[in-house]
Amino acid sequence: MAKDVLRLSQVVGLFGPGAMVDLPDRSVIVSGLDDWDMKGPQAFRPIEEPRLTEVLRERLTQDGRWPAGRPLSLRTPPLGNSDPRLSSPTMRVRVFPTWFTCEEPSAEDARRRRLVRWSELDPLRRRDWIDDAGKRQAVTPIRFVCGCQNGHLQDIDWKWVIHGEAACQKPMSLQEYGTSAEPRDTRVQCGCKKSIGLDELFIKGRLGKCHGSRPWIGDREEGCDSELKLLTRSATNTYFAQVATVISLPKVEDNLTTQIMGVHSRINWVEEPKDVAKARKSAPEVAAALQDYSDEEVFARLQQLQVGLKETAAKDPRIAEFELLASGRPVIGENRPDAKLHAETLPRAVWDPDSDLVCEGIASLVAVHRLREVCCLYGFTRFEPSPLADDGLEDIGLAIRGASLGVGNDWLPAVEQFGEGLFIQFSPQKLQEWLDRGGTRARLQQMADAAMAWSVKNRQPVGFRSGGLYMLAHSLSHALMIEIALDCGYPATALKERIYALPRLNPADPLRCGLVIYTATAGIQGTLGGLVEVASRFRHVLRSALEHLQICSGDPICADHDPTTRTDDRALHGAACHGCMLVAETSCEARNLHLDRALLAETMATAGAGYFDLRKQETVRMPGGGSVEGADPAR
């Protein structure tokens, strides 16, 4: 991290409110949205995505995390000023934790270092502790804090942990034995000689009940009686961001609708025509956008649009995205520099000119030349991600539990990014044939049994992701991301996925399943064109990716993995490991879970469950110049 500067995408996902951050000379926690510096015309940029805004407002209100009737808008985090002579708006932070260890060891014992509080530090700079002899000692924040799964966080009450209710004013110290830094080799000792090992703090109830402390906001939330758990300040389980993501869709709109949607977040609160006039006066952008229309015209159209958005909120956004991308239209959207989506449904002759058997299971391929992705941070948890509220789709099936980002805010932090991608639709007929196979049913039943056991053990629902369609599409997505990164030159971490395994409302409806592999960044990597160019070589890329899955460097251990014998996250895996299927977690929408290469191709341990036919076409020359094509049965 360069000094104290964060990228927008880092804030929405990694370092949002409630996240602990190590600055060059401080350990801090990012404050709530109420304390962010968002004043001034250039402090932030509003992001207009009414479809996502309405979904979030509707569902967060239902969950009790957003006050009913409060408007909601999306904004970027504070934007830095490119001119070094001008001050930039900031995200304020608070010092956390407030316990520190002296860097110099005790004179009596080189393994012991003094523990001091924030209030005991030198008040001039709060970076040193002055001992009884007047000597300055540099301090570092303690590595250990505690919290609960609801996101609450607090310092460990070391006095209470060691002494209970008994009062003791003796100084405390941290003792470390050996070089492993493991909990069993670390103790906290009071001057009265009582001590406790960090390994004892893992005992349930040893740290006491949660007080509902929210140091990023500066208050306590009533009603939390969870057991506190030990947290290592820099561990990855200290912050699990809850991020909602949509891909913007094009719409046929007249000019008035276009202008309203461009300033929707500034006028979505109006309740009558005279409120439109107030909005014009308070926001020059609104006045400029609506200058050709009367207040009555704007209000009437806004009411119509609000009804449509509420209907959209009840429908998962991924359904609308899939229906558009799988529509078969030759051109989707418009080819303009400011277009939110521009894509082409490619003729089969372009990406499968030889009718390769490996492509039989693919119904269509869409080259997405330009797309706009909007990501919004709406909460977070600690220790583990919160389960979804229902069997809805990942990003919009909002979590049932999460910490608040602020108290009085009427906005949420979001970021928009542009890029390109490929949409792949599975053949409904081939999907049904695959699901009806005996080998497929046996493999999916094994995965379902393991997922059910995991759900019971962890007391969390697995949801639709344990289903065969999702696992098939998710596994293919990972296989293709790994192969495309080698083929087109994009770094693997720049690629992302979006899985569409849509439920059937009627048993007679065709199966709907597909995926988008895309890249979307704020920089130039998002629009280089290399990912779309893969479409012309898709057959070769697909075959190469699948052939690499037949043998893994981790075989036979990887192929022989039985998920029903595990109760940890490995119970949600089939044949999948770092040697064949796992990618960077920033690229995966499911934390590298729900993967199984045996559903794509045959492995040394499974047969009959592979969706794709990897046999190669053979052309046999006949006398007289004719030819007969057939599959090579030996492969």
N, C-alpha and C positions, 0 to 999 in steps of 0.2 A: 504494500500500500504506500503510495507516495504521500508522505506526511499525513494529513487528515482529510484527503479527498477520496470520495467514492464515486464509482460510475452509477448511473441511474439504474441499470439492470442489477447491480449489486444490492442496492437498497431494496428493490422489489424482489425479494427472494432470500437474501442472505443477511443483510444488515438493516432490517427494518426496526420499528419500535420494539423494545424488549430484548434486542440482540446485544450480547456482550462483544465488545470490540477492543482489541489491543492496539492502542495508538503508540507512537514511538516512545512516549514518556508517561503514558497513563493507561489504566484499564478502566473502561467506561461502559455504560449501558446507554443505548440510543433512547432518547426520550420519546414520549408520546406525541402524537400529531398536534396536540394543542400547543406544544412548545416549539414547533418548527417555525422558522422565519419565512412566512409566505406573504409578506406585505410588499407592495410595489408592483408595477405593471410588468416587470421583467423577472420577478422572483420565481415564477413557475409558468408552465404552459398547460392550459386545460386540454384534456383528451376527450374527444367526442366519440363515444361508442354507446349509444342509447340502449342497444340490445343487451350488452353486458351490464350497464348501469341498472337497468330495470330488473334484471335477473337477481343481481346482488341485493338490491334494496328489498325486493319482494321476499326473498328467502332468508335474508338476515333478520328481517322484521319478524318472520315466522319463528325463527330460532331465538328471538329475544335479544339478539345482539345489536339491533339497530332500533332506535325509538320510532314508534309508529308515527307517521306523518312528517318525519324529518326528511328533507330532500337529500339527495345523494348525487355527488358529482365525482369525476375522476380528474386528478391532477398529477403532474410530474412532481417528484421531490424537488426541493430548492435547486435552482439552476445556477451553476457557477458563472462568474463574469470572466470573459476572456481578457478583459483589460485589467492588468495587475494594479493599475492605479486606482481602480474602483473596488469598493468592498462587495463581497458576494453574500447572498442570503445563506443561512446555515441551518443544519440540523443540530439542535442542541443535544448535549449529552450530560449524563450525571456520573459522578465517580462511583464505581462499584467494582469489586467489593470494598468494604470500608475497614477490613482487617489487612494488615501488612506484615511482612517478615523482614527483619533487618538482614542486609546482605552480609555483614560481617558476623562470624560466629562468636559465641561466648568465649571469654578468656578461660573459663573453667572447663569447657567441653567444646571441642571443635565441631561436634555434630549438632550442637544446639544453637538455635537462633531465636532472638527475642520476637514475640508477637506484640504488635501495637495497633491501636485503633487510629482512624482518621483524625479524631479530636486530639490525639497525643502528638501529632506531627507538628513540625515547626510552622506556625501560622503564616509566615511570610510567603512560603512557596508550597508548603504541604508535600515536600518531596524528601525530607530528611527527618530523622528522629534524633533528638538531643538527649544523650544519656545523663545519668546523675553526675558524671565527671565533666559535663559540658562538651563532650565529643560528638560530632555529627556522624550519623550513620545513614547511608542510603537505604531505601526500603523498596520492596517490590510487592505487588498485590498477592495475597494468598491465592493458591491455586484451587481451593475448595470452597464451594458454596452449597446451598441446598434449595430445592424447589419441589413443585408437584406437577402432575401431568396437565393441569389446567393452565399452566404457563406462569404461575406465581413463582417468585424468586426472593430469596433473602440470604443474609449472612447467617452462618452457623453460630448459634449462641453457645460458644465454647464453655463459658462459665456454667451454664445450665447442663450441658452435656456431661461435664465432668463431675459437678457437685450436686446436680439436682436443684432443689429449692434452697439449699444451704448457701449462705453468702460467704464469699471469699474474695479479698481484694489483692491477693498476691499476683505478681506478674506472671505471664504465661509465655511459653516458648514452644518452638517446633523442633522436634528431634528426628533426624533422618539417618537410617542405618544402611550401609551398603550403597550401591550405585543404581539399583533397579528402579527406584522411585515408586515401587508398588505400595499399595495401602498398608500391607502388613509390615513394611519396613519404615513406616512413618508414624510418629506419636505426637500428641499435643499434651504438654505437661504443665501443670500449675506449680507455682512456687511452693505450695504446701506439699509437694511430691505426688499428688494424685495425678493420674494421666489416663489417656485413652488412645488406643490404636485406631487408625483410620479404617482398618478392616472391620472393626466393631460397629462402625456407623452404617454398614450395609444391613444390619439387623433391623427387621421391620419394627417401626415405632421408636427406634433409638434416638432419632432426631426430633421426635415430637410431632404435633399436629401443625398443619399449615395455617399461617395467620392471614392468608390472602394478600400478602404484600406484593405491591406492584411498583417497584422502585423506578421504572421508566415513566410512570405517571406521578408518583409521589404520594400514593394513598394506599388504602387497604380495601379489598373487596370482601364484603360480608358473605358468610354462608359457605365458605370452603372448609371442609373438615378432613381433607385428604391427608395421608401420611407423607411427611417430608422425606425426600430421598437425596442422597449425596450426589453432587454434580462436580465434575472437574471443569473449571471455568473455560478452558479452551477445547473441550471435547465437542464432537460433531452432534451429540444428542442434546445440546443445550438449546437448540433453536430449530424447529421444523416449521417453516413458513407455509401458510395456506394461501395459495395463489390461484386465482381464476383466470383462465385464458380463453380467448375466442379469436377466430380468424374472421376479419371483416368481410361482409358479403356485399356485392353491388346490388343496387336497386334502381328500377326505372322510376324516376321522380321528376315532378315539375320543379320550376325554379323556386317557388315558395317553400315547398317541402325541403328542398336542398338547403335553402338559407336557414330554415328553422333547425334542421338537424345539425347544421354547422355551429349553432350556438345553443343547443338544446340544454346543456347543463346550466346555462345562465337564466333560462326562462321556464324550467320545468316546475317551478314553484307557483306559477301564476294561477289564480283561481277565478279571475274575471278580466274583461277587456282592459279596465283601467290599470291593472297590474302590468300589462304589456308596456304602457306608457312609463311606468316607474322603472321597468327594466331598461328601457331605452335611455333614460336619464342617468341611471347608475352605471351603465356599461357602454362605452363608445362602440365596442365591437357589435353589440346587439343593434344599436341605432343604425350603424352602417349596413348591416346585413338585411335589416327589415325596412329600410327607408322607402321602398316602393310599395309598401302594403300598409293598410290601416290596422289599427289595433284590433278591430272586430274580425278582420280576415285572418290575422295571425292567431288570435285566440281560438277561432273556430277550427282552423287546421291543426293547431296544437292539440285540441281535444280529440280529434280523430286519430292523430298519431299516438296519443297516450293510450287509447283503447287498444290499438294494434300492438303496442309494446307490452301491455299487460298480458295479452294473449301469448306473446312471444315468451314472456317470463315463465309461463306454465309449461313451455315446451323446451326440451333440452336443446341448447344451441348446436350441438353436434349433429342433431338430426337435420337441421336446416342446411348445415355445411355439407353433409353427405349427399342430401337430395340434390343440391346444386351441382356439386362436382361429379356426381354419377348420372346427371341428367342426359348425357350424350350430346349436348350442344357442341357444335364445332368450335364456337368461340364463347367463352364465359367472361363477362365483364367487358371492359374497354381497354384498348391499347393506348393509354395516355400516361404521361409522367406522373400525374396526380391520382391515378386510379388506385383504388384499394385492392382490387383483385382483377387480374387478367390471366386467363388460362385457355388452353386449347385441348380438346379431346382429339387425340392422335388417331389416324386411321391404323388399323391393325397391320397393314402392309408396311408401315414405317418401323414398328418395333417388333414385329414377328413375321418377317417376310417369308420364311420357310415353313410356317405352321409347326414350329417346334413343339414336341410333346410337353416340354417343361412349362410352356405357356398356356396349356389348355385350361388350367384352373384360374387364369386371369381373364376377366371380362373386358376391362378397359384400362387404358393408361392416359392420364391427363398431365400435360406439361403446364405447370403453374409458373408463368413467367414473372409474375409479381403478386405478392400477397402482403397483407398488413396484419400483424399480430399485436393484440393488446393484452397485457398481463396486469392484473390488479392484485395487490396484497390486501387481504381482508382479515387476517388473524394469524395466530401461531400457537404451537404447543411445545412442550419440552419432553424429553425422554423418548417419545415415540410419536409418530403421526396419529392424529385423531381419526377414528373410523368415519366413514361417510354417513350422511343422514339417511340415505336410502340406497337402493340399487341403481341410482342414477349414474351418469357418466362422470369420470374422475374430476375434471377441473370444475364443473358446475354442480356436481353432486356435493354440496357444501358439507364440510365436516360438522359433526354434531357438537363438538366441543372446541373451544379456542379462546385465547386471551384477547382482550380488547386492545386496539391500537391507540385509543384516546378516549376522552370523555365527552367533550363538547364539539367535536369535529363534525362537519357536514360533508366531508369528502374522504376519499381513500387514495393512497398513492398508487400510481399506475405508470406504465411505460409502453410506448408504441414502437414497434420495430418492423422493418421492411425486409423482404427477402424473396426467395424462390423455392420451388419444390416440385415433387412428383406425387400424384395421387394414383393409387392402385386399387382397383375394385376387384374383388373376388367374384368368380362365376357362381351365381345362386344354385345352378343345377349341379355343378361339381361339388359345391359345399354340401348339398344334401346327400349326394352319393357318398362323400367322404364320411359324413356323420353316421350313415347307415351301415358302414363297414363294421365287421366284428372286431377287427384289430383296433379301429379307432374307438369304438365303444369301450373296449377293455382298458385302453390307455387312459381315456378321459375319466372312467370310473375310478381308476387308481388315483388320479390327480384330485378328483372330487372328494374321495375318502380322506386323503391327506389334508386337504383344505378344511374339511369339516372338523377333523381332529385338532388342527391348529386353531380354528375358530373357538372351539370349546376350551382348549387349554389357555388361550390368551384373552378369552371373553371379548372378542371383537368379531364383527361380521366381515366376511371376505367379499361378499357382493358378487356382481356379475363377472368380475375378472377371473374367477375360477372356472368360468364356462369355456367350452371348446373353441368357440369363434374368437373370443378375445385372445386366448393363448396362442392360437394359430396366427392371427394377424400380428400380435406383439412379437412373437418369435421371428416371423418373416421380417418385420421391421428392423430388428436388431441385426439379423444376418445381412440385410441390404445396407444398413448404415455402415457396418464394418467394411463391406466390399466396396461401397461407393466412395468411402474415404480414401481407399487405395486407388480407385479408378479415376476420380475427377480432381483430386488434389485438395479438396476441402479438408481442413483438420477435423478429425472425428468428433471433437468436442463442439464444433460449430454446427453439427447436424442435430435435429430434434425430430420427434415423432408425435403423431396424433392418431390415435386408434379409433376406428368406428366399428363397433360390434353392436348393432342396434337391435333392440328387442322386437319381436313380432307381436303386433297387436291382435292379429288373427292367424290361426294355425295355417290357413291357406295362403298367406302372404309369402312372397319369396324372401329368402334370407338376404340380409343386407350387412355386408361386411367389407371393410376397406381400411386403408391407412394413407397417411400423408407423411412423407419424409421431406423435411424442409430445413432451411437455414434462415434465420431472421436475426439480424443484429443492427445496432445503431451505426456501425461502420461500413466500410466498403465490402467486407466479406459476404454480406447478405445478398449482393446483386451482381456477382461476377459472371453468372450465366453457366457455370460449370455443372451445376446440378441438373438443370434442364437439358443440357447437352447429353447427359447419360441416357435420355429416352431413346436416342437412335441406336444405342448399344445395349438396350435393356435386356434383351434375350441372353446375351453373353454374360452380363453382370449377374442376372438371376441364376443362371446355371452355375457359374463359378461360385457364387455365394452358397448355393445348396450343396455342391460337391465338397466344399470345404467342411460342411457339417457332418458328413458321413463318418469321418474319423477326426477325433479331437486329440490334442496333445495330452489331455487328461484321461484318455481312455486307458484301460476299461473302467476306471473308477467313475468317470463322468457318465458314461453310458449305462452303467449298472446301478446308478443312484436310485434308491427306492424312497420316495418322499413319505410313504406311510410309516417309516421307521423313525422319523424326526418330528420334533415338536417346536423347533425354532423356525426361522424364516426359510430354511432349506426344505421345509415341508411344502412350500409353495413353488418349488422348482421341480422340473423333471430333469432331463439330461441337459444341463446348462452350467457352465463355469466360466472363469475368466479366460480360458483358452479357446472358447468357441462362441459364446453368446453375450456375455456381459459387456456393457459399454459404460461410459462415464455417466454418473447419476444425474448430471445436469442435462443429459440428452434423453433420459428415460422418464416417462410419465408415471411409472409404477415402481420406482426404486429398485429396478433390476429384479423384480419378482414376476411370477406367472410366465415363465419361459420354459420351453421344452423343444429341443431340436428334433426329437423323435416324431413330432407332429408334422414336420416339414419333409424329412427324408429318413430313410431307413438307417439305423445305427447297428453296431455289432451286437447290441443287446435287445433290439426291438425289430419287429417286422409287422407290416400290415397297417400301421398308423400314419405313414407318411402321405401328405397331401399331394405332393408333386411327383410326377413321373420323370425320372432322370434318365430313362433309356434314350439313346440317340437314334435318329432316323438313319436308316441304311438305304442306299440307292443301288439296286441290282440291275446291271445292263443286260438287256435281252437281245437275242439275235435279231438283226434287222433294224437296230437302232432304238428300240423301245426300252422302257425302264419300268421297274416296279419298286415302289417305296414301302418300307416296313420298318418296324422297330427292331433293334438288335436285342434278341431275347437273352443274350449272354451278359448284358449289362444290367 
